[in-house]
Amino acid sequence: MAFRINSYEKSAAEYRRALRVIPSGVYGHQGPAEGCFVPVTAFPFFSDRARGSYFWDVDGNRFIDYMGAYGPNVLGYNDPEVDEAAARQRADGGDCITAPSTRMIDLAELLVDTVASADWAFFAKNGGDATTLGVMTARAYTRRKKIVFFKGYYHGVAPWAQKIDYPGIIPEDVSNNLYVPWNDYGRLAEVFAQNRGQIAAVISQPYWHGNFADNELPAPGFWARVRKLCTDTGAVLILDDVRTGFRLDLAGSDHFFGFEADLICFCKAIANGYNLSALCGKEAFRNTLSGLSYTGSYWLSAVPFAAGIACINKMKRLDLPRLLDGKGKKLTDGLRAAAAKHGYDLRVSGMPALFYLRLVDAGELPGVPGVAPGVSSGPQSETNETPALLLHQRWIAGMVQRGIYLTNHHNHFINYALSDEDIDTTIAVADEVFASL
């Protein structure tokens, strides 16, 4: 069967309206100005509604969504249990009130009971709030300045987490940042030796899931060695579990990979789309954090706390990481098979629950030399695979135009509402698009 090709007339009209009153029209990575929509005409700009594993755009096109708003909707959009808990809190107990609701305590107790490395929880709104607080806590605790990052990192958009060549960033913002290649323990040890007694923390995702390159898991023994190095030198180990948290292991991704972080940052999946993030940590850091000046107008809102309690309890009841892993494997195995059927090599990396796709065997494009099959680039590789990149973008565009929402250069997110029928449809669309390439 041939799948219908979407059109986006209303979306384009709304975008022109937005440009008159909003910088970039849609800012950030969810808008066309960031260069992630290639070609721009293949993607919708505005949604109308969402339910389960789907969203509908303003033109009425339905998409099977593999982004989940870039991660938050781990159970699917408008999960009835989470939405009911949030609505009940709003109706019966209120939301943003001068004195906080005891739902805050309930959620903190639940996180301490669930997350292996948590003795306490502190709540905010965005992942960047949690990572920033983690860095501040580490600097206050150690009375040191320097922070170690793994190259290709993303820990939010605060100035400390950006790069010197980004607009608006000045040298003082990043002058205490140190950079090490992912999985390179030898180089990490060298950096510690060169900055003896000056490193406040190492901050890292549990595995490398950057953009524009294959995701990469930790090498055997890597995390155990990093943990020991931090312990031996008095540095704080901060785990940015914003993207991966609860998807690999409800006890935290450090637990999944067999080590314990000092501080662990959560957002995205914590409340299934309600605005909430958390920094959890070890007892040793409790008093230090209590002395920091760090708060926000809506950080104690009760409705997201209620949603978070319902979301975490449902994830625990479902043993959700196991289900996401199974759905992800079925989908990615099917996509790889569809690619191979038509002579293409689709690489899948990362974890099945939040996988990364990259088409590497370009064959021969009209007027463009082919790329040899099997060429692969890790996080730090500078291999130029332009023909494969162009073909990959064409494949993604074809998927989106047929109602399968994928992105070109970001990992994707499996959600609980995704059905076997959704997966079968996705693979069938992939087969059609690969045939059309």
N, C-alpha and C positions, 0 to 999 in steps of 0.2 A: 504494500500500500504506500501511497505517496502522502506525506504529511503536509499540512497547510503551512504556507509561509506567512509569517506575521507582517503586518504593517503598523506604523506608529504615528499616524497623522496627529492625533490628539496629544500624544506625548511631546511631539516636536513643537506644537503650538503652546503647550504649557511651559516648555523650556524657554521659548522666546519671551513669554510673560515673566518667568522667573528672572531672566537676565536683567530685566529692567529694575528689579528691586533687591536682588540677592547677588553678592559677588560670586561669579562663576555659574550662577544659576542653581546648580547643585554642587556643593563643595565637597572636598575630600575624595576618598577612593570610590565613593558610590555615585560619582558624577562623571560626565564625559570629558571634563577638562583635564583629568589626571592622566589621560592616555591609555587607560585600561580597556576602553571600548574600541575595538578595532575590527571592522570599521564602525564608526559611531552609529551609522544607520541601522545596524543589526540589533541594537539594544534598546529596551524601553528605559525611559528616564524616571517615570513616576508610577507608583502603584495606586490601585484603587481599594483593594482589600486582600485579605489573606486568610487561609484556613488549612490546618494540617500541614501537608507537605507542599502546598501550592500558594502562589500569589497571582493576582490578576492585575494587569496594568490598566491605565486609564482608557486604552483602546479596546478593552475587553479580552485581551489575549491572556490565556492561562499558562503558567509556567510551573513545571516540576522544579522546585527550587533546591539547589545544592549549595546554597550559601547561608540560608537561615538568618538573613540580616547580618552576614559576616560573623555568624557563630552563636548568637544568643538563643535562638529558638531550637534548643536541643530536643524538646519533646514534640516539636511542630508548632505551627502558629495557633494561637488561641486555644491552648490545651484546656479542656473544660475544668479539670481539677484545680489547676493553677489559677485560672480566671475566676473560678468560684471563690477560692480562698481570698483572692485580692478584693473581689466585690464585697464579700462579707465583711472584711476588715474596713473597707471604705464606708459601708453603710452603718455598721455597728460600732466601730471603734475609731473611725477617723483616719486621717493620713498625716498631714504635715501640721503638727501641733506644738505649742510652746514647750511642753514637757513630753519627752519621747514615750512611745508605747512600750509595754513590756514584751511586745513581739520581738523587739531588738534582742532582749535577753534570750528568748526562746530560740531565735536563730543562731545566736552565738553558742548556746549550749549544744545545739544540733551540729554545728560545724566542729566544735571541739570533740564531740563524740564520733564524728565521721572522718575527719582529716587526721592522718596519723601524726603529723608534725605540728599539730595545733594545740596550744594550751590556752589561747585566747583568740578573739576575733575583733577587728576594728572595721567599721563599714563606711563606704563612700559610694560614688556613683559610676565612675569609669575605670577601666583597667589602668589608665595612666595615673589616676589618683592613687591606686594601690602600689604601683611600681615606684612612683615618686615618694610615697610614704616609706616604702621599704628602704630606699636609698637614704632618705633623711634619718631614719632610725639607725641604719648601719653607721652613718657618719657620727651621729650623736653618741652612739654606744662605744665606738672605737676611738673617737676623737681624731680620726684620720680623714683624708680628703679623697683619695684616689679610688676609682671604681673600674673594675675590669669587665669589658664587654667581649662577646664573641662576634667576629666580623659578620656583617650581614644581619645584625640584630634589628629587632623592632621592639621597643618597650614603651611606646606612646609618643606623644608630640610635645611634651614639656621640653624646654631648651636643653636641659642636661642630657636628654635622650636623642637629640638630633645630631647633625654633623656640621662641621665648621663651614662647609660650602653651601649650606641651606640658607635661603633668604631669612634675614632677621636674627640669625645666630651669630653671636660675637665670640671671639676666642675665649673670653672668661667663662662662657657657658660650658665649654667642653675641655678646658685646659687640664682638668684632672682625670680625663678619660683615657684608659689604656685599652688597646685592641689586640686580640689574639685570634688566630684561626680556630674554627670549631674543630673539636676532637684532637687538637694538637696539645697534648698535656706537656710535652717537652718545652714548647714555647711558653706555655702558661707558667711553668716552674721558673723559666728564665726571667719572665716579667716580674714575678714575685721576688726573685733574687736581686734584680736591678732596682727594685723599689721596696727594699726591706723596711718593715715597720711603717709603711706609708699607705698600704692598701686597706681601705675600709671594707670593701665587699667585692665579690664576684656576682654579677647578675646574669641569668641565663634562662632561656626556655629549656624545657626538659629534653627536647631534641631540636635540631636545626630545621625550622619551617619558615624560612625566608621566602621571598618572591623571586621569580625569574630564574629559578634553578631547582634541581631536584632536592627534596627534603632529605635529611640525613640523620639516622639514628645514632645514639652514642656508641662509640667503640667499646668492646668488652673491657670492663674494669675502669673505664674513663671516670664515671661519676664517683666511684669509691676513692680514686686517687685525688679528685678535686675536693671531695669532702675532707679527706685527711689533710691536704695542703691548707685548706681554710682553717681547720681546727688547730693545726700546728703553728700557724702564723697569726692567729687571732683575728682573721678576716671573717666577715659574715657571708654566708652563702644564701643568696636570694633567688628563689625560683619564680620565674614569671610563668605562672600556670593560667594566665588569662585566656589563652586560646584553647589550650588542651585540657584544662581543669574539668574533672568529672567525666570526661569522655574516654580516658584510658583506664582510670581507677578512681572510684569514689573516695578513696583514702588519700588521693593526691597523686600527681604524676611522679613525684619523688619516690613514693611508695611503690609505684609500678616499676620503676627502674632500680629499686633496691638501695636507696640512700635516704637520708633525712636532711631537708633544708632547714635553715634557721628561720627564715621568713618565706612565706609562700603567698603569691598574689592570685586572686580569683576575680573573674567577672563573667562575661558572656553567659555560659550555661547555668550560672548560679540561680537564676530566677526566671528562666524561659522568656526573656524579652523585657521584663520589668527592670527599671534602672537601679542597678545595685552592683557594687563590687565589695571585695573584702581583702584585707591583709590579715593573715593568720601567722602565728609564730610561737616560738619557744618561750618558756617562762622567763628566761634570763633577760629578755628584751621588754618585758611588760612595763617596768618602771621608766625605762628610757622613752618609750613611746608616750607614756602618760605625760611626760614633761614637754612634748612638742606642741607647737601652735599649729594646728591643722584641722580644719573643719570646713563645712559648706552649708549653704542655706537649706538644702533638701536632703542632706545626708542621713537624717534621722526619720525620714518619712516611713510610716508604718506599712503602707500597702505593699511596697516592694519586699519588706521583711516577710509579710504573710505569704507572698508569692514564692519567695525563696524557700520558706519552710515546706510549702506544698511541693515545689519542684524537687528539692533534695529528697524528701520522703518518697516521692514517686520514683525517682531514679533508683533509690535503694531497693524499693519493693520490686522493681522490674529487673534488677541487676543490669542496668542500662548499658554499661560498657560492653558487656558480652553481646547484647543485641546489636549495638552499633557496629561492632567488629564484624559480625556475621553479615549484616546488610552491606557494609562497605566492601567486604570481600566478594560478595555475589555481584555487586555492581561493577567493581573494577576488573574482575575476571571477565565479565561479559564485554566490557568496553575494549579490553585488550584483544579478546577473541575477534570482535568486530573489526578492529584495526588490522589484525593479522590476515583476516579473510581477504582484505583488499590490498595486501602487500605493505602495510604500514606498521611501524614499531611505536606503540604507545607506551611510554614509560609511566609507571605508577610508583610513587615514593611516599615516604612518611608512614603513618598508621592508617589502617582502613577506615577508622572513624572520622579522620580528617586528612584526606589523601590529596596528593598533588599530581597533576597530569602534565605530560610533556611529550609531544610528538617529535621523534628524533629521526625517523627514516623518511626523508622528503621525497625519495624517488627523483623524478625529473619534472620540474615545473617549467611551463612555457617560458623560454628565454632565460632560465636561471639554472645554473649547474646543480646537479643533485648532490646530496650529502650521503656519505657512506653509511650503511646500516650499522647500528650498534654504537655510534658515537654518543658519549654521555659526558655531561659536565657536572661536577660537584659544586658545592656552595662557593668555593673560591676560584673555580675555573674561569678562564677568560676565553675559552673556545668559542669561536664565532660560528654559530649554526644558523645564519640568517635565512637560508632557504627553508629549513625545518621550522624556524620561528614563524615565517610567513604562512606556511602550510598549517601550522598549529592554530594560528589566529583565524584562518579561513574555516577550519573545522569547528572551532568554538563558535564563530559567528553563525555557521550553518545550524548548529545545535540550538542556539538561542532563538534564531528565527523560526525554528520549529517547535518552540515551547519547552526547551530544556535549558534551565538557567545555570550555566557554568561561567567561569571567568578565565581570562587568558593566563594570568601569571600569579595566582593566589591559590593557597590550598582550599579545598572544599570541605563541607560539613555534612555528615549524615545526621538525620534526625529520626526520632522514634516513629513519627507518623508516616514515614516513607514506606510504601507498601511494595509487595512483590510485583504487583501490576505496574506500579510506577517504575520500578527497576527494569522490568521487561520492556516497557514503552521506551525508556531511555536508551536501552541497548538497540532496539529496533530503529530509533531515530539515528543513533550513531552509525548503524549499518548503512542507512540511506545516505547520510552525509559523506561517509567515507567513499561510497560508490560514486558520489557526485564530484569528488575532488579529482 
